[in-house]
Amino acid sequence: MSDYDIAVIGAGPAGLTAAQYSARANLKVLVLESTAMGGQALTIDTLENYPGITGKSGYEFAVDLHRQAESFGAAFLFGAVESLIKEGTSFKISLADGGAVNARAVIAATGSKPRLLDIPGEKEFTGKGVSYCATCDGNFFKRKKIFVVGGGDAACDEARYLSRLTDNVILVHRRDSFRAQKALVHRTLNNPNIRVYFNTVINKIRGDQKVKSVVLTNVSDKKTYEEEADAVFIFAGTVPQSELVARLNVNLDNDGYIITDQKMATNVAGLFAAGDIRSGAFRQVITAAADGAMAAHSAAEYIDGL
């Protein structure tokens, strides 16, 4: 079993920044990631609101973060974390493949995952026309009729990306106005390739081997109707991936996000949280990176105290 000063669970912008700052402080750091470096940043087509960076994709940004953390000495391990328990003043992290590591402090940067609509046809056609990532799957639907669900930054941003692949994007939002940033809303409403259905929900996704149509309802007049569709991209918010740390009796808010203080510390000594997993976070790449830097600094202080 290997011993580390800090284990970072999750390799999105928050986790990668935490790894960089921890390693630069001459601490022995391990980053654990179950899927791919970059987290939800990988779905960003063009990162346009991160200070000092223009014209770079989320993937390119994630690659840079990874390389930078490695250059300072952070170690990386791909694999799912099975359990996290605290033994005295250290944490034991058990991996799904049977391995295990010890760490004096842990930074949880596990982020969140897409919220499901939980409607008929959604699960059945996931990967067959239903997707949660436009930059991942959009190219499969060039010149097709695409529905996008949501009203936040992600929905508007992804709808604009898809509008470069087809002139038939329909953005469906259950309310009468968007909650996205005003600049994104303006670009979306003025995009000739995007139509917006306000006060509308998708009740059902239909098809055979792939998506063929959607059933919609106008929430104002309750009228239900069906339209042909080739794809449905869903951006209806996120769900925190906090199950792992919840077993340590970490304080969570009503939605399941981890409650921290301003130093990213949880109520469990030695456990810190950063990024989208944290309660009250403004879920942007820049704030995730800031959380990661602060969590690393606080974890280093905690270790010094030991």
Secondary structure, 3 states (H helix, E strand, C coil): CEEEEEEEECCCHHHHHHHHHHHHCCCCEEEEECCCCCHHHHHCCCECCCCCCCCECHHHHHHHHHHHHHHCCCEEEECCEEEEEEECCEEEEEECCCCEEEEEEEEECCCEEECCCCCCCCCCCECCCEECCHHHHHHHHCCCCEEEECCCHHHHHHHHHHCCCCCCEEEECCCCCCCCCHHHHHHHHCCCCEEEECCEEEEEEEECCCEEEEEEEECCCCCEEEEECCEEEECCCEEECCHHHHCCCCCECCCCCECCCCCCECCCCCEEECHHHECCCCCCHHHHHHHHHHHHHHHHHHHHHC
